[in-house]
Amino acid sequence: MIIDTITIIGGYNKKGEKEPVEKIDINRGEIFGVVGATGSGKSSLIGDIEQLSQADTFSKRKILVNGEKPSYEDRTNPRKKMVAQLSQNMNFLADMSVGDFLSLHAKCRGASDKCVNAVIKLANTLTGEPIRKDHELTILSGGQSRALMVADVAIISDSPIVLIDEIENAGIRKHDALKVLSGHGKIVMVVTHDPVLALMTDRRVVMKNGGMDKVVGTSDAEKSLSKKLNKIDEFMLSLREKVRHGEVIEDAEMGDIGL
């Protein structure tokens, strides 16, 4: 199923008051942010989206798909799952190799086994730690795991909506990861406290008291700042890799990243 738009129709906040934001339309290929203080209702919002809620959760929000109410089967059939979620804590428990895992997932999704090499190649552009087919899933680092899952969701998974829940410390190239997902026609929602990610979104909803308080469009100044923050992020990632490989860092300067 191709999803061009999902619509969030506002419900009520923790105080039982109507949410200030009555309706949000999020389009295919858009990167949309969810920000707010701890306990502000971010997880509740993405939970409503994942469940395609129909005023049957605490918030009483409704989620429309392409402007229409999703069917009961769309909401309950795991084979029709519209939402894929990437979280901060992602650990593999399966005792199998990367190649075997991807081949199995491709088979389950009805995709070609040729996808396996494409997924690994893409994942290796997102992390500084190379991933190989024969690597066991259980030995992958946090950064490798998340890079692999981003690539898997982009290429193999047909879930048109991707929820990314606080991957700020994932050890991957975050800008590239979001561009990969949105470039594959996904609706990408990012729950974050990280300004690097928040300012990379097209728009962001600000959560407060369990409700959608306002929607902020990313300004040109914020987009410019986002590019600078991304350079710092890349710089930190490169230093992390040098430390991991036992290198001594003596002459790293912020000037190296043009700031």
Protein Blocks (a to p, Z undefined) as FASTA:
>chain_A
ZZfbdcdddfbdfkopacfblbdcddehiacddeddehilpmmmmmmmmnopghiafnop
acdeehiacdfklmmmmklocbdcddfbdcdfbdcdfklmmmmmmmmnopafklmmmmmm
mmmmmpcbdcdfklcfklpcfklmmmmmmmmmmmmpmcfbdcdehillnopafklmmmmm
mmnopacddddfbfklmmmpmbdcddeehiafbdcdddfklmmmmmmmmmmmmmmmmmmm
mmmnopacfkbcfklnoZZ
